[in-house]
């Protein structure tokens, strides 16, 4: 980033007031009567109701529209372990996206925790405040233990967006790309470069959607994750195969799909050229992908490609998912976000890309036209229909699988 852009970013966050989010009052507070309702003595009545029935908190407080965006600052936006306080601008930014796209309120919470156990204990103790917990920027492998434990302990949605948000968007785009390339997911050979939170969650979700376990090859910094290695944690062991493949080139040879959630410039033209006909390449390292689209398209004219960047076609962006997933979960007072709800989000996103693109989206990207095909396999983040497609799908899945405390909302489409 240039010095000018750096200063613009700093000024944006500092002026006219520091930070990007604030609280708002939702009830009139102009008269003595208003104040007596807002605080004492009127506040005693909802207190009594909630003391009798905890679920009444959804009726009388902001709990049902309030998500905690929580981190320990151990894996911040490609910047690494910045610590809890330095992560606050990112967590505020997540709050902006929740509010802007799905009208979900957020408290950002940065936890200075020395261990996974300390972090878990903190979140459990503050959880009654919230309708949902969005875990953010927590390093692997602790993120897996943290999320699982919190899901087991809490009765509200706990969602690690770096895992499942990324997985949902990848899956939606990949299903469409494979459809266009005329390759069934069950038969596709998939290589995933990156064995952290996003990579592992994405491979698990693809399996739930029908990908064959034996067709998935995981590659980390040391090469192919295979059964002969003695340095694998329990999460990587899940994908370890008995194979002679050792390098990324070995794995890429004949592969139908490459998914990169690793680092910049790690894929060569030779490796790309070794893939099967009509490959799908998701090079999602941000801001610099594993292979640049210009290089990839010069090497393979038959590929479909996605990146994490907005200046190339097919941007895999988590904002397509998490605001609307939480919107649907909150609207039915969900106890959690299960696999069925995630799959519902995948298919909602997948199908929305088949629909005609609204004129306001085209105008926002300076395009005359855009239709389902190799250059458009997933909706644009500014598509106003996302909330009407994804949130109801998630809410319906929650109701159908017993995760909801309320009925399907009447204002949602039937």
C-alpha positions in Angstrom: 0.0 0.0 0.0 1.3 3.4 -0.9 2.0 6.1 1.7 -1.0 8.0 0.5 -3.3 5.1 0.8 -1.8 4.2 4.3 -2.6 7.7 5.5 -6.1 7.6 4.0 -6.7 4.3 5.9 -5.5 5.8 9.1 -7.6 9.0 8.6 -10.7 6.9 7.8 -10.4 5.1 11.1 -9.5 8.2 13.2 -11.9 10.9 11.9 -14.4 12.4 12.6 -14.5 10.1 15.6 -12.3 7.1 16.4 -13.4 3.7 15.2 -16.1 2.4 12.9 -19.0 1.3 15.1 -21.2 2.7 18.0 -24.4 1.9 19.9 -27.8 3.4 19.2 -31.0 3.8 21.3 -34.0 2.0 20.0 -36.8 3.5 22.2 -37.9 7.0 22.9 -36.1 8.6 25.8 -37.4 12.2 25.7 -39.7 12.4 28.7 -39.8 11.5 32.4 -42.2 8.7 31.5 -39.8 7.4 28.8 -36.9 7.3 31.3 -39.0 5.5 33.9 -39.8 2.9 31.3 -36.2 2.6 30.1 -34.7 2.2 33.6 -36.3 2.3 37.0 -39.1 1.3 37.8 -40.2 0.1 34.4 -37.2 -2.1 33.7 -38.2 -4.4 36.6 -41.0 -6.0 34.6 -38.9 -7.5 31.9 -36.4 -8.6 34.5 -39.1 -10.6 36.3 -40.2 -12.1 33.0 -36.7 -13.2 32.0 -36.0 -14.6 35.5 -39.1 -16.9 35.0 -38.2 -17.8 31.4 -34.8 -17.2 29.9 -36.2 -17.3 26.4 -38.1 -14.1 27.2 -34.8 -12.2 26.8 -35.4 -12.5 23.0 -38.6 -10.6 23.4 -37.6 -7.9 25.9 -33.9 -7.2 25.1 -31.6 -6.9 22.1 -30.1 -10.4 22.7 -31.8 -11.8 19.6 -30.2 -9.4 17.2 -26.8 -9.2 18.9 -23.7 -11.1 17.9 -20.3 -11.1 19.6 -17.4 -10.9 17.2 -14.6 -12.4 19.4 -10.9 -13.0 18.9 -7.7 -13.5 20.7 -5.8 -11.8 17.9 -3.6 -14.8 17.1 -4.2 -14.9 13.3 -5.3 -11.5 12.1 -6.0 -11.0 8.4 -2.7 -12.3 7.1 -0.8 -10.2 9.7 -0.3 -13.1 12.1 -0.4 -12.9 15.9 -0.8 -9.2 16.5 -2.3 -9.6 19.9 -5.9 -8.9 21.1 -5.9 -5.1 21.1 -4.3 -4.7 17.7 -7.1 -6.8 16.2 -9.8 -4.4 17.3 -10.0 -2.5 13.9 -10.6 -5.8 12.1 -13.3 -6.9 14.6 -15.0 -3.5 14.3 -14.9 -4.0 10.5 -16.7 -7.3 10.9 -19.3 -5.4 12.9 -19.7 -2.9 10.1 -20.4 -5.8 7.6 -22.9 -7.5 9.9 -24.8 -4.2 10.3 -24.6 -3.0 6.7 -25.6 -6.2 5.0 -27.9 -7.9 7.5 -28.8 -5.3 10.1 -27.2 -7.5 12.8 -25.8 -5.6 15.9 -22.3 -6.4 17.0 -20.2 -6.0 20.1 -16.6 -6.7 19.2 -14.7 -8.4 22.0 -10.9 -8.8 22.0 -9.8 -11.3 24.6 -6.3 -11.3 26.1 -6.1 -15.0 26.8 -3.0 -17.0 27.4 -4.5 -20.3 26.5 -7.4 -21.9 24.7 -8.9 -22.8 28.0 -8.8 -19.2 29.2 -10.4 -18.0 26.0 -13.2 -20.6 26.2 -13.9 -19.7 29.9 -14.2 -16.0 29.0 -16.6 -16.6 26.1 -18.8 -19.0 28.2 -19.1 -16.5 31.0 -20.2 -13.6 28.7 -22.3 -15.7 26.3 -25.7 -15.0 28.0 -25.5 -11.4 26.5 -25.7 -12.6 22.9 -27.8 -14.3 20.4 -24.7 -15.7 18.6 -20.9 -15.9 18.7 -18.8 -15.2 15.7 -15.2 -16.4 16.3 -12.7 -14.6 14.3 -9.0 -14.6 13.5 -8.0 -17.4 15.9 -5.0 -19.5 14.9 -5.2 -23.2 14.0 -5.1 -25.7 15.6 -6.5 -24.0 18.7 -9.5 -22.7 16.8 -10.8 -26.2 16.3 -10.8 -27.0 20.0 -12.2 -23.6 20.9 -15.1 -23.8 18.5 -16.0 -27.4 19.4 -15.9 -26.8 23.1 -18.0 -23.6 22.8 -20.6 -25.4 20.6 -20.9 -28.1 23.2 -21.2 -25.7 26.1 -23.5 -23.0 24.7 -27.1 -22.9 23.5 -26.6 -20.2 20.9 -24.9 -20.3 17.4 -21.1 -20.4 17.6 -19.5 -20.0 14.2 -15.9 -19.7 13.3 -16.1 -17.7 10.1 -12.5 -18.4 9.0 -13.5 -22.0 8.9 -17.1 -22.4 7.9 -17.8 -19.0 6.2 -14.9 -19.6 3.9 -16.0 -23.3 3.3 -19.5 -22.3 2.4 -18.5 -19.7 -0.2 -15.9 -22.1 -1.7 -18.4 -24.9 -1.9 -21.1 -22.7 -3.6 -18.7 -21.5 -6.2 -17.1 -24.9 -6.7 -20.4 -26.6 -7.3 -21.3 -24.1 -10.0 -17.8 -24.3 -11.6 -17.9 -28.1 -11.7 -21.4 -28.0 -13.2 -20.1 -25.7 -16.0 -17.0 -27.9 -16.5 -19.3 -30.9 -16.6 -17.5 -32.7 -13.8 -19.5 -34.4 -10.9 -18.2 -33.5 -7.5 -18.2 -37.2 -6.5 -15.7 -37.9 -9.2 -13.5 -34.8 -9.0 -9.9 -35.0 -7.8 -9.4 -32.1 -5.4 -6.1 -30.7 -4.2 -6.2 -28.3 -1.3 -3.0 -26.2 -0.6 -3.3 -25.0 3.0 -4.1 -27.2 6.0 -5.3 -24.6 8.4 -8.8 -23.6 9.5 -10.1 -22.7 6.1 -8.6 -25.6 4.2 -9.8 -28.3 6.6 -13.3 -26.9 7.1 -13.7 -26.6 3.3 -12.7 -30.2 2.7 -15.1 -31.5 5.4 -18.0 -29.5 3.9 -17.2 -30.7 0.4 -17.3 -34.3 1.7 -20.7 -33.6 3.2 -21.8 -32.4 -0.2 -20.6 -35.6 -1.9 -16.9 -35.3 -2.6 -15.1 -38.6 -2.2 -12.6 -38.7 0.7 -10.1 -40.6 -1.3 -10.2 -38.0 -4.0 -9.0 -35.2 -1.7 -5.3 -34.5 -1.3 -4.2 -32.0 1.3 -0.9 -30.2 0.9 0.8 -28.2 3.7 4.2 -26.5 4.0 6.0 -29.9 4.1 4.3 -31.3 1.0 1.5 -33.9 0.6 -0.3 -34.9 3.8 0.2 -38.7 3.6 -0.1 -41.6 6.1 3.7 -42.1 6.3 4.3 -38.7 8.0 4.8 -38.7 11.8 4.3 -34.9 12.2 0.6 -34.6 11.6 -1.9 -33.3 14.2 -5.2 -35.1 14.6 -6.9 -32.7 12.2 -4.5 -33.3 9.3 -4.5 -37.1 10.0 -8.2 -37.1 8.9 -7.0 -36.5 5.3 -3.8 -38.5 5.3 -3.7 -41.1 2.5 -1.3 -43.9 1.7 0.2 -42.4 -1.5 3.4 -42.1 -3.4 2.7 -38.4 -4.0 5.0 -36.0 -2.1 5.1 -32.6 -3.9 2.5 -30.2 -5.0 3.3 -31.1 -8.6 2.7 -34.8 -7.8 -0.7 -33.9 -6.4 -1.7 -31.4 -9.1 -1.0 -33.9 -11.9 -4.4 -35.0 -13.2 -6.3 -33.1 -10.6 -9.6 -31.5 -11.5 -9.7 -28.9 -8.7 -7.1 -26.8 -7.0 -8.1 -24.8 -3.9 -5.5 -22.6 -2.4 -5.9 -21.1 1.1 -2.2 -20.7 1.8 0.1 -17.9 0.5 1.2 -15.9 -2.6 2.8 -17.3 -5.7 3.0 -20.9 -4.5 1.7 -22.5 -7.7 3.8 -22.6 -10.9 2.7 -22.7 -14.5 4.1 -26.2 -14.7 1.9 -27.4 -11.8 -1.2 -25.7 -13.4 -0.4 -27.3 -16.8 -0.3 -30.7 -15.2 -3.9 -30.6 -14.1 -6.7 -32.5 -15.9 -8.6 -31.0 -18.8 -11.1 -28.2 -17.8 -9.7 -27.6 -14.4 -11.2 -25.4 -11.6 -8.7 -23.2 -9.8 -9.5 -21.3 -6.6 -6.4 -19.3 -5.7 -7.7 -17.5 -2.6 -4.6 -16.2 -0.9 -5.2 -12.5 -0.3 -4.2 -10.0 -1.5 -1.7 -12.0 -3.6 -3.1 -15.3 -4.9 -1.2 -18.6 -5.2 -1.1 -17.9 -9.0 -2.1 -14.7 -10.7 -5.1 -15.0 -13.0 -3.2 -13.5 -15.9 -0.5 -16.3 -15.6 -3.2 -19.0 -15.0 -5.3 -18.0 -18.0 -2.3 -17.8 -20.3 -1.3 -21.3 -19.2 -4.7 -22.9 -19.3 -7.4 -21.5 -21.6 -9.9 -24.2 -20.4 -9.9 -23.3 -16.7 -12.4 -21.6 -14.4 -10.7 -19.4 -11.8 -11.7 -17.7 -8.6 -9.7 -15.5 -6.2 -10.3 -13.6 -3.0 -9.9 -10.2 -4.8 -12.7 -7.9 -6.0 -10.7 -6.8 -9.1 -10.9 -10.2 -10.7 -14.0 -12.2 -11.6 -15.4 -14.8 -9.2 -14.4 -13.3 -5.8 -14.7 -15.7 -2.9 -15.7 -13.3 -0.2 -17.0 -14.3 3.2 -19.4 -11.4 3.3 -21.5 -13.4 0.9 -22.2 -15.7 3.8 -21.8 -14.8 7.5 -24.2 -11.8 7.8 -27.1 -13.7 6.2 -26.3 -17.0 7.9 -26.5 -15.3 11.3 -29.6 -13.3 10.2 -31.4 -16.6 9.5 -30.2 -18.2 12.7 -31.1 -15.2 14.8 -34.5 -14.9 13.3 -35.5 -18.4 14.6 -33.6 -18.0 17.9 -31.4 -20.9 16.8 -29.4 -23.0 19.3 -26.6 -23.4 16.9 -25.5 -23.5 13.2 -25.4 -27.2 12.1 -24.2 -28.8 8.9 -27.6 -28.8 7.4 -27.9 -25.0 7.9 -24.4 -24.6 6.3 -25.4 -26.7 3.3 -28.6 -24.7 2.9 -26.5 -21.6 2.6 -24.3 -23.3 0.0 -27.2 -24.1 -2.2 -28.9 -20.7 -1.8 -25.7 -19.0 -2.9 -25.2 -21.5 -5.7 -28.7 -21.0 -7.1 -28.7 -17.3 -6.8 -25.8 -17.1 -9.3 -28.1 -18.7 -11.9 -30.5 -15.8 -11.7 -30.3 -12.6 -13.8 -28.0 -10.0 -12.2 -29.8 -6.8 -11.1 -29.0 -3.6 -12.9 -27.7 -1.9 -9.7 -25.1 -4.7 -9.2 -24.0 -4.3 -12.9 -23.7 -0.5 -12.4 -21.7 -0.9 -9.2 -19.1 -3.0 -11.0 -19.2 -0.9 -14.2 -20.6 -3.8 -16.3 -23.1 -3.9 -19.1 -24.0 -7.6 -18.6 -23.1 -10.5 -16.4 -24.6 -14.0 -16.5 -23.9 -17.5 -15.1 -20.8 -18.9 -16.7 -17.0 -19.2 -16.3 -16.7 -15.6 -15.3 -19.7 -15.6 -12.9 -20.0 -18.6 -10.7 -21.0 -16.9 -7.4 -23.0 -13.8 -6.6 -21.4 -10.4 -6.1 -21.1 -9.2 -2.5 -23.3 -6.1 -3.3 -26.2 -8.2 -4.6 -29.2 -7.0 -2.6 -31.0 -10.4 -3.0 -28.5 -12.2 -0.8 -30.4 -11.6 2.4 -33.6 -12.8 0.8 -32.0 -16.0 -0.4 -29.5 -17.1 2.2 -31.2 -16.1 5.5 -34.6 -17.9 4.7 -32.7 -21.0 3.6 -30.7 -21.1 6.8 -33.8 -20.4 9.0 -35.8 -23.1 7.2 -33.0 -25.6 7.7 -32.8 -24.7 11.4 -36.6 -25.3 11.8 -36.5 -28.6 9.9 -33.6 -29.9 11.9 -34.8 -28.9 15.4 -32.2 -26.2 15.9 -34.8 -23.4 16.1 -36.7 -22.2 19.2 -39.3 -20.5 17.1 -41.3 -21.1 13.9 -40.2 -20.1 10.5 -40.7 -16.3 10.4 -43.9 -15.2 8.8 -42.2 -12.4 6.9 -39.9 -14.8 5.1 -40.9 -16.3 1.7 -42.9 -19.6 2.0 
